[in-house]
Amino acid sequence: MYDLPYHKENDPQILAQFISRYPFAFLSGCDAGGNPVATQVPVFYETRNGQGFLSGHLMRNTDHHKAFLANDRVLAVFSGPHAYVSATWYSNPFTASTWNYMSVHAQGRIRFLDNEALVEMLRKTTLHFEDGNRQSSTIYDNLPPDFLRRVMPAIAAFEIAVTKLDSVFKLSQDRDRQSYRNIIGKLEQQGENGREIAAEMVKREGQVFPE
């Protein structure tokens, strides 16, 4: 991880909000032979008695499912908006260009849950991403029983006990104020990613340059 103190977000609430906003996590680990595996799945984050947990579901008998059964250590990466930052926008342009981005890394140990927990996970997932619409044909409680009998054995619910939560919110905090404002102005003229990074920089300007 890009590990510089001024590119960190240390507020647990902000990190939890970030995970909730960008829940499609990149899960990676290694199998018993040390071979890397990865998949991408939506997850939920919650804390219980001060302990953070990620939960979700994935397909059984895939390379990552088999790997996580053999080696329960896992890294979940949550990625947000990102944008190229040209050094020509700096007050001193004769230096390297860079990339601004926001990312949260959660290390932990994964365990697979029973069928009852799988039902609750699928119910929670479908309701959440269908915006709570209980009339939707695709939420768990409205799916045909014969369909569920076919697909349920192929799915496993999981929970990850988070052992470390880290972040990179690389938002030009190491630049002078003129450069910082130039970068905001340029990013505001770009696409959605650039505008989101600019908006985050505007929110944090008072922290970066306290009066």
C-alpha positions in Angstrom: 0.0 0.0 0.0 1.1 3.6 -0.7 1.9 4.2 3.0 2.4 8.0 3.6 0.7 9.5 6.7 -0.7 12.6 4.9 -2.5 10.3 2.4 -4.4 8.4 5.2 -7.9 8.6 6.4 -8.0 7.7 10.1 -11.7 8.2 10.9 -13.4 4.8 11.2 -16.8 6.3 10.3 -15.5 7.8 7.1 -13.9 4.4 6.1 -17.2 2.6 6.9 -19.1 5.1 4.7 -16.6 4.6 1.9 -17.1 0.8 2.0 -20.8 1.3 2.0 -20.6 3.6 -1.0 -18.2 1.4 -3.0 -19.2 -2.2 -1.8 -17.9 -4.1 -4.8 -14.8 -5.5 -3.2 -11.7 -7.1 -4.8 -11.1 -10.2 -2.6 -7.7 -11.8 -2.8 -5.7 -14.5 -1.1 -3.5 -17.5 -1.6 -4.3 -21.2 -1.9 -2.5 -23.9 0.1 0.3 -23.9 -2.6 0.9 -20.2 -2.3 -0.8 -19.4 -5.7 -2.7 -16.1 -5.7 -6.5 -16.1 -6.2 -9.0 -13.2 -6.5 -12.6 -12.4 -7.2 -14.9 -9.4 -7.0 -18.1 -9.5 -4.9 -20.4 -7.0 -3.2 -20.0 -7.0 0.6 -21.5 -5.4 3.7 -19.5 -3.9 6.5 -20.6 -3.6 10.2 -19.0 -3.4 13.6 -20.0 -5.5 16.6 -18.4 -4.7 20.0 -15.7 -2.7 18.3 -14.8 -5.5 15.8 -15.3 -4.9 12.1 -16.9 -7.6 9.9 -17.4 -8.0 6.1 -20.0 -10.3 4.8 -21.2 -11.6 1.5 -21.5 -14.6 -0.7 -19.6 -16.3 -3.5 -19.7 -19.4 -5.8 -18.6 -22.7 -4.3 -15.9 -24.9 -5.9 -14.2 -22.0 -7.6 -10.5 -21.4 -7.3 -11.0 -18.7 -4.7 -13.5 -20.7 -2.7 -11.2 -23.6 -2.5 -8.3 -21.3 -1.6 -10.1 -19.6 1.2 -11.1 -23.0 2.6 -7.4 -23.9 2.7 -6.1 -20.5 3.8 -8.4 -18.2 5.6 -6.3 -15.0 5.3 -7.9 -12.5 2.9 -7.5 -9.0 1.6 -10.5 -7.0 0.5 -9.8 -3.9 -1.6 -12.4 -1.2 -2.1 -11.7 1.3 -4.8 -13.4 4.7 -5.3 -13.0 7.4 -7.9 -9.5 8.2 -9.4 -8.0 10.7 -11.8 -4.8 11.6 -13.5 -3.1 14.7 -12.2 -0.8 16.5 -14.6 2.3 18.2 -13.2 1.5 21.1 -15.7 -1.2 22.0 -13.1 1.4 22.6 -10.4 2.9 26.0 -9.5 6.2 24.3 -10.4 5.4 22.1 -13.4 8.9 20.6 -13.8 8.2 17.5 -11.7 6.4 14.2 -12.1 2.7 13.9 -12.8 0.7 11.5 -10.6 -2.7 9.9 -9.9 -5.2 10.9 -7.2 -7.4 8.1 -5.9 -9.2 6.7 -2.8 -8.9 3.1 -1.7 -9.6 1.1 1.5 -7.9 -2.2 2.3 -9.3 -4.6 4.8 -7.2 -7.6 6.0 -8.9 -10.4 7.9 -9.8 -14.0 8.3 -12.7 -15.5 6.4 -15.1 -18.2 7.5 -18.0 -19.8 5.6 -21.4 -19.9 7.1 -24.3 -22.3 7.2 -27.4 -22.5 5.0 -29.5 -20.4 7.3 -27.0 -17.6 7.2 -26.9 -17.9 3.4 -30.6 -17.4 3.2 -30.4 -14.3 5.3 -27.4 -13.0 3.3 -29.2 -13.4 0.0 -32.3 -11.8 1.4 -30.2 -8.9 2.7 -28.3 -8.5 -0.5 -31.2 -8.6 -2.9 -33.3 -6.2 -0.8 -30.4 -3.8 -0.4 -29.5 -3.6 -4.1 -33.1 -3.5 -5.2 -33.5 -0.4 -3.0 -35.8 -2.2 -0.6 -38.4 -2.9 -3.2 -40.2 -6.0 -1.9 -42.2 -6.3 -5.1 -39.1 -6.9 -7.2 -39.1 -10.3 -8.9 -35.4 -10.8 -8.1 -35.4 -10.4 -4.3 -34.9 -13.7 -2.5 -38.4 -14.1 -1.1 -39.9 -13.7 -4.6 -37.7 -16.3 -6.4 -39.3 -19.6 -7.4 -38.6 -22.5 -5.1 -37.4 -24.8 -7.9 -34.9 -22.0 -8.9 -33.6 -21.7 -5.3 -33.2 -25.5 -5.0 -30.9 -25.5 -8.1 -28.8 -22.5 -7.2 -28.5 -22.5 -3.4 -26.1 -25.5 -3.2 -23.7 -23.6 -5.5 -23.4 -20.6 -3.2 -21.6 -20.0 0.1 -22.1 -17.2 2.5 -19.0 -15.8 4.3 -18.0 -13.5 7.0 -14.6 -11.8 7.3 -13.4 -10.7 10.8 -11.3 -7.6 9.9 -7.9 -7.6 11.6 -6.6 -4.4 9.9 -8.3 -1.6 8.1 -6.1 0.7 6.1 -6.6 3.4 3.5 -5.1 5.6 0.8 -6.9 8.9 0.2 -4.3 10.4 -2.1 -5.7 13.9 -2.8 -2.7 16.2 -3.4 -2.3 16.9 0.3 1.5 17.3 -0.3 1.0 20.2 -2.7 1.1 24.0 -2.1 -2.2 25.8 -2.0 -2.0 27.3 -5.4 -1.3 23.9 -7.0 -4.1 22.3 -4.9 -6.6 24.8 -6.2 -5.3 24.5 -9.8 -5.8 20.7 -9.6 -9.4 21.2 -8.3 -10.2 23.5 -11.2 -8.8 21.2 -13.8 -10.5 18.1 -12.4 -13.9 19.9 -12.2 -13.7 20.2 -16.0 -13.3 16.4 -16.5 -15.6 13.4 -16.3 -17.4 11.9 -13.3 -14.2 10.5 -11.7 -12.4 13.8 -11.9 -15.3 15.8 -10.6 -15.7 13.4 -7.6 -12.0 13.7 -6.7 -12.3 17.5 -7.0 -15.3 17.5 -4.7 -13.5 15.5 -2.1 -10.5 17.8 -2.3 -12.8 20.8 -1.8 -14.2 19.1 1.3 -10.8 18.6 2.7 -9.1 21.9 1.9 -9.6 23.3 5.4 -7.9 20.2 6.9 -5.0 20.4 4.4 -4.5 24.1 4.8 -5.7 25.1 8.3 -6.0 28.8 8.9 
